[in-house]
Amino acid sequence: MGRSNACKAQQKRDRNAAAANAGGKSQLKVNQQAMTTFCSVCRQPFMSTQNKMQLQQHVDGKHPKNSFDECFPGYQS
């Protein structure tokens, strides 16, 4: 006996259901945990991979009256 189209379709549905139950590859939780640097003025979180130049852009754009040390006290590169 050969396979019918209905049998193949059911096998495909089973494979797709197993793949859907395998879980996603979401980075959301990891990205949220990487938010370790905070601006002390506005409490904006930044990823730990941000360098001083990128953080300085935040200070210049959002807090021109504040210094870098006021926004990010204790920052170490």
Secondary structure by P-SEA (a helix, b strand, c coil): ccccaaaaaaaaaaaaaaaaacccccaaaaaaaacccccccccccccccccaaaaaaaaaccccccccccccccccc
